[in-house]
Amino acid sequence: MKKAWQELTTANVAALGGELGIYQIADEKEHVLRIGFAGGRSLFGLRGELLKALEEYRDRRTLFRVEINCQYMSRYEELLMVHMADHGSLPAGNAFEGNRKIGRLSIG
């Protein structure tokens, strides 16, 4: 994802719509902490998911960026694969994904 980072604040999250899509949360040095998605069962879409993240990361300065995408699950899995290929592991906030089968990217 190449979008610009924004600070994870109540005002910035409130400006989001209720669309489906994916998001990344990062620390102040732009190291990705979690990759997530707002799907059909997400209350208030991206805004709702990031309001939850705002509560979870309230004790530290964090950044976020979003991508509106109706194919959110495919894009979510793609971002997990890219992160795994680049860093050798999933973001700390996605540790629960360890049992999930994640494809591998290869240079062909």
Sequence and secondary structure as in RCSB ss.txt:
>XXXX:A:sequence
MKKAWQELTTANVAALGGELGIYQIADEKEHVLRIGFAGGRSLFGLRGELLKALEEYRDRRTLFRVEINCQYMSR
YEELLMVHMADHGSLPAGNAFEGNRKIGRLSIG
>XXXX:A:secstr
     EE  HHHHHTS S  EEEEEEETT  EEEEEEE TTSTTHHHHHHHHHHHHTTTS EEEEEEE TTHHHH
HHHHHHHHHHHHSS  GGGGGGGGS        
